Amino acid sequence: MPTHNHVNYQARLDFYDPECIFKYNNFVYRVSLASPLLSDHSNNHWNGAFQPGTVAIPKGTKDLVVRLGNRDTEGVHQATRIENEVAIINLASAALSKAFQPSIVPRIYGWGSAAAESARGWILQEFMPGIGVDQPFGKQDLELKKALLAQIAKIIKALQTFSLPPTITGYGGLTFNEAGEIVSAAMPTVGAGPWPSYEASFQYRLELALKKADANPYIKGWRANGLRERIDAFVQRGVPAQFEGLSDKDEKVVVHCDFSKEPPTP
C-alpha cells in the first residue's frame, strides 16, 4: 500500500470522519482486484460524453490507486482542486510523452469533483510501482547520482518548455469547460484567480499574505517601526518594477513548487 497513513484507514475508506486528525491533502490507497479485468472498462461519462482527462481501464488491470481528497486539509480550496489535479496530470503526461517512454505519469480512469459542500473528491488512477527517489539516493555512487539528477532536470525542462493549449488564457489553476477542454480557473491553494498576468497573481498573493499578517496577534501586520508601510510600497511600486525587465513574463508554463511530492500545479 503506497501510503504510511494507514491508521484508521477503514473509517477513511467509508469516507472518513470529518473530524479526522490527519491533514494529508489526499488519502492514497492501492486497490487490488480479485482477478484482472477481462476487457477494457469505462463507465465514467460527463455531460453526455467521455469524462475529460480519463481513459478506459485497460484489460488485464489488477491493481489501481484511489486518492480520496481530504476536505479538512489546510490551505486547499475545494471548488476545482480535483479538476486542477486531473488537468495537470494530463498536461504533465503530454509534456513528458516524447522524452520518456514508457510513460512515467499515471493515467486517470475516473474522478469526482469536490466542489459540492458534501462531496468527497476522488481520483481513480493507474498503479505504477516504484520507490521514492530519496530512498536509494544516498546509497548510490556518484555517477549514478549524476545520472538520476540529469533525469530529474530533463523532467523539469520538459514541463517548462511544454506549450500549453490555447484554452488556458490566465494564470492560476485549471478546470474543464463544458466541452471538456482544459481552461483557466482559480488556484486551489489560494482560492482566487485566474489572473490576467503572472504579475497580477504574484501581487495578489503578496496582498493576501499581508491580510493574514494583519490578523496575526503576534506580528500585528509588521506595523512596528514603519515596516508595513515599506512593504506596502514595495507591493504597489516595487513588484511592477521587478517585472518590467522580464522578457518571459507573459509566458505560461506548468510550474511545480515541490517537485519531490505532489503532482504539478500551474
C-alpha positions, -999 to 999 in steps of 0.1 A, spaced: 0 0 0 17 33 -12 9 53 20 20 54 56 -12 69 70 -29 36 73 -41 40 109 -79 41 110 -79 35 72 -113 17 72 -130 48 86 -115 69 58 -124 43 32 -160 48 44 -154 84 35 -137 92 67 -148 110 98 -147 148 91 -130 152 125 -101 130 114 -69 145 128 -48 137 97 -42 167 75 -29 150 43 -41 165 11 -51 131 -1 -55 97 14 -39 72 -11 -49 36 -13 -38 7 -35 -67 -14 -46 -61 -50 -58 -89 -67 -77 -97 -103 -70 -88 -110 -107 -76 -90 -137 -102 -73 -158 -113 -94 -188 -119 -64 -210 -115 -26 -211 -138 -9 -187 -153 26 -186 -184 39 -171 -173 75 -165 -195 98 -185 -196 136 -182 -221 160 -199 -231 131 -222 -196 124 -233 -165 106 -221 -152 122 -188 -124 146 -197 -89 137 -186 -96 100 -184 -91 68 -203 -108 34 -200 -93 10 -175 -74 -15 -198 -79 -52 -200 -57 -71 -176 -56 -44 -149 -55 -59 -114 -41 -30 -93 -53 6 -91 -48 36 -70 -76 55 -53 -69 90 -40 -95 105 -16 -93 142 -12 -92 154 24 -116 183 29 -100 191 63 -66 198 49 -54 233 54 -48 258 26 -67 239 -1 -99 252 -16 -123 226 -29 -140 242 -58 -117 229 -85 -90 210 -66 -98 176 -82 -103 191 -117 -70 210 -114 -51 179 -104 -66 158 -132 -59 185 -158 -23 190 -146 -16 152 -147 -28 152 -183 -6 182 -192 24 166 -175 17 133 -194 17 152 -227 48 172 -218 68 141 -209 54 118 -236 83 124 -261 111 124 -236 101 94 -215 89 61 -229 71 42 -214 51 69 -197 61 79 -161 28 97 -155 -2 76 -143 -33 75 -165 -66 87 -149 -95 63 -151 -121 84 -133 -126 113 -109 -153 130 -88 -153 167 -80 -151 181 -45 -169 213 -54 -202 205 -36 -201 211 1 -209 175 9 -187 160 -18 -155 140 -11 -134 144 -42 -116 114 -56 -93 102 -84 -90 67 -97 -57 62 -115 -32 38 -128 -10 20 -103 27 25 -112 51 6 -90 83 22 -78 101 38 -48 108 74 -38 139 90 -51 151 98 -16 152 61 -5 181 48 -26 198 81 -35 221 83 -5 235 48 -11 243 52 -48 277 61 -62 284 95 -76 280 85 -113 245 70 -106 235 101 -86 246 123 -116 225 102 -139 195 104 -117 198 142 -113 201 145 -150 168 127 -155 152 150 -129 165 180 -148 151 166 -180 117 162 -165 116 198 -152 129 211 -185 102 192 -204 75 207 -181 89 242 -186 91 241 -224 58 224 -230 33 245 -250 1 248 -231 -32 246 -250 -46 280 -262 -77 274 -240 -56 283 -209 -57 320 -210 -49 330 -174 -25 323 -146 -36 302 -116 -53 268 -116 -72 247 -142 -105 230 -147 -126 217 -176 -152 236 -195 -185 221 -208 -167 209 -240 -141 190 -219 -113 214 -227 -87 224 -201 -93 261 -192 -80 286 -166 -96 286 -131 -89 296 -95 -57 284 -79 -67 257 -53 -40 268 -28 -52 304 -29 -89 302 -37 -87 330 -62 -79 337 -98 -73 331 -126 -53 363 -131 -46 381 -164 -9 381 -158 18 365 -137 25 399 -121 -12 402 -110 -11 367 -95 21 375 -76 8 408 -63 -25 393 -52 -7 366 -32 15 391 -15 -15 412 -5 -33 380 8 -2 372 29 -3 407 43 -40 404 52 -31 372 71 -4 392 89 -29 418 99 -50 391 116 -20 377 135 -20 389 171 18 384 175 32 402 145 2 426 140 9 430 104 45 440 109 35 476 116 62 485 141 89 509 130 72 517 97 80 482 83 45 476 70 44 509 51 76 499 33 62 465 25 30 481 11 51 505 -10 70 475 -24 38 457 -33 24 487 -51 56 500 -68 84 475 -63 66 445 -77 58 461 -111 93 473 -113 107 438 -108 85 425 -137 93 453 -162 126 438 -173 115 402 -176 114 391 -212 94 360 -205 69 375 -180 39 367 -203 48 330 -209 26 303 -194 42 271 -182 35 242 -158 51 252 -125 59 228 -97 68 243 -63 75 210 -46 89 186 -72 96 158 -46 59 153 -36 27 162 -52 18 165 -89 24 198 -105 2 229 -104 0 257 -130 
